[in-house]
Amino acid sequence: MEVVALPVSTPDLDGALRHRSLQVPNRPGPLVIVTSQTFQEAICAATGYLARLGLLDHVAHTSDSLAFLNERAPGYAGEALYRDQLAVRDSGVVTASGLGAVEFTFEILSALDLGTPSERDAWFRAFKHGEALALGHE
């Protein structure tokens, strides 16, 4: 399941917000939408939806691949800002490949300024590399 946070004022989400989900063409299952006034985030196939809305045209971002965004979002104009990374945070937008769930979460924690930088780093090392000692566990 993909999760996307978009501003409540996005016009074509009105119906989707009422129903709490949105069917994405050529994708089984619902796309869960979380509203946010602060930033937008998308992981895996949900990045294609942000690209279709033009929200990735002016910020650094990533996805499952550049080819995926071009296929899923006709008119996508953000190729120059695409980064081949597991997760990217830029100007209030957090995007990630489907393989970057830990990186995605780390970027959201950082965007929300939850914990200290060293606590976030310890969390990342624990969940990405299995370093239990990073969280103070033996």
C-alpha positions as CSV (number, residue, x, y, z in Angstrom):
1,M,0.0,0.0,0.0
2,E,1.3,3.4,-0.9
3,V,0.8,6.5,1.3
4,V,0.8,10.0,-0.1
5,A,0.4,13.3,1.8
6,L,-1.0,16.1,-0.2
7,P,-2.4,19.6,0.7
8,V,-6.1,19.5,1.5
9,S,-6.6,22.2,-1.2
10,T,-5.6,20.0,-4.1
11,P,-8.7,20.2,-6.2
12,D,-8.8,16.7,-7.7
13,L,-8.5,15.1,-4.3
14,D,-11.9,16.3,-2.9
15,G,-13.7,13.1,-3.7
16,A,-10.7,11.0,-2.7
17,L,-10.5,12.6,0.7
18,R,-14.2,12.0,1.3
19,H,-13.7,8.3,0.5
20,R,-10.3,8.1,2.2
21,S,-8.8,6.3,-0.9
22,L,-8.2,6.8,-4.5
23,Q,-7.9,4.2,-7.3
24,V,-4.8,4.8,-9.4
25,P,-5.1,3.6,-13.0
26,N,-3.1,0.4,-13.8
27,R,-2.4,-0.2,-10.1
28,P,-4.3,-2.7,-7.9
29,G,-5.6,-1.5,-4.6
30,P,-6.2,1.9,-3.1
31,L,-3.8,4.7,-2.7
32,V,-4.0,5.9,0.8
33,I,-4.0,9.7,1.2
34,V,-2.8,11.5,4.3
35,T,-3.4,15.3,4.3
36,S,-0.7,17.6,5.5
37,Q,-0.3,21.4,5.5
38,T,3.4,21.1,6.1
39,F,4.9,18.8,3.5
40,Q,4.0,16.1,0.9
41,E,5.4,12.6,0.9
42,A,5.2,9.6,-1.4
43,I,6.8,6.2,-1.7
44,C,6.9,3.7,-4.5
45,A,4.1,4.0,-7.0
46,A,2.6,7.0,-5.2
47,T,5.4,9.1,-6.6
48,G,3.8,8.7,-10.0
49,Y,0.7,10.4,-8.7
50,L,2.7,13.4,-7.4
51,A,4.4,13.5,-10.8
52,R,1.0,13.6,-12.6
53,L,0.0,16.5,-10.4
54,G,3.2,18.4,-11.3
55,L,4.4,18.4,-7.7
56,L,7.8,16.9,-8.7
57,D,8.5,19.3,-11.6
58,H,10.4,21.8,-9.4
59,V,11.9,19.8,-6.5
60,A,14.6,17.2,-6.2
61,H,12.9,13.8,-6.0
62,T,13.2,10.1,-6.6
63,S,10.9,7.1,-7.4
64,D,11.2,3.5,-8.4
65,S,12.9,4.8,-11.6
66,L,12.9,7.7,-14.0
67,A,11.3,5.5,-16.6
68,F,8.5,4.7,-14.2
69,L,7.7,8.4,-13.7
70,N,7.7,9.1,-17.4
71,E,5.4,6.1,-18.0
72,R,3.0,7.0,-15.2
73,A,2.9,10.7,-15.5
74,P,2.4,12.1,-19.1
75,G,3.7,15.6,-19.1
76,Y,6.1,15.0,-16.2
77,A,8.7,17.8,-16.4
78,G,11.0,17.0,-13.5
79,E,13.6,14.8,-15.1
80,A,16.5,17.2,-14.4
81,L,15.7,17.0,-10.7
82,Y,15.3,13.3,-10.5
83,R,17.9,11.7,-8.1
84,D,18.8,8.0,-8.3
85,Q,18.6,7.5,-4.5
86,L,16.4,5.5,-2.1
87,A,14.9,8.7,-0.6
88,V,15.0,12.4,-1.2
89,R,13.8,15.4,0.8
90,D,13.6,18.8,-0.8
91,S,11.5,21.9,-0.2
92,G,8.8,20.1,1.8
93,V,8.5,17.1,-0.5
94,V,9.8,13.6,0.6
95,T,9.9,10.9,-2.0
96,A,11.3,7.4,-2.0
97,S,11.7,4.2,-4.0
98,G,9.7,1.2,-2.9
99,L,13.0,-0.2,-1.7
100,G,13.6,2.8,0.5
101,A,11.1,2.5,3.4
102,V,13.7,3.0,6.1
103,E,15.3,6.0,4.3
104,F,11.8,7.4,3.6
105,T,10.9,7.2,7.3
106,F,14.2,8.7,8.3
107,E,13.5,11.7,6.0
108,I,10.0,12.2,7.5
109,L,11.4,12.0,11.0
110,S,14.0,14.6,10.0
111,A,11.4,16.9,8.3
112,L,9.3,16.8,11.5
113,D,12.4,17.3,13.6
114,L,11.5,14.4,15.8
115,G,14.3,13.4,18.2
116,T,17.8,14.7,18.1
117,P,20.0,14.1,15.0
118,S,22.0,11.5,16.9
119,E,18.7,9.7,18.0
120,R,17.5,9.7,14.4
121,D,20.9,8.4,13.2
122,A,20.8,5.6,15.9
123,W,17.3,4.7,14.7
124,F,18.4,4.5,11.1
125,R,21.4,2.3,11.9
126,A,19.2,0.0,14.0
127,F,16.5,-0.4,11.4
128,K,18.7,-0.3,8.3
129,H,21.7,-2.3,9.5
130,G,20.3,-4.2,12.5
131,E,22.6,-2.4,14.9
132,A,20.7,-3.0,18.1
133,L,23.4,-1.3,20.1
134,A,22.6,1.9,18.2
135,L,19.4,2.0,20.3
136,G,21.1,1.0,23.5
137,H,20.1,-2.7,23.4
138,E,22.6,-5.5,23.8
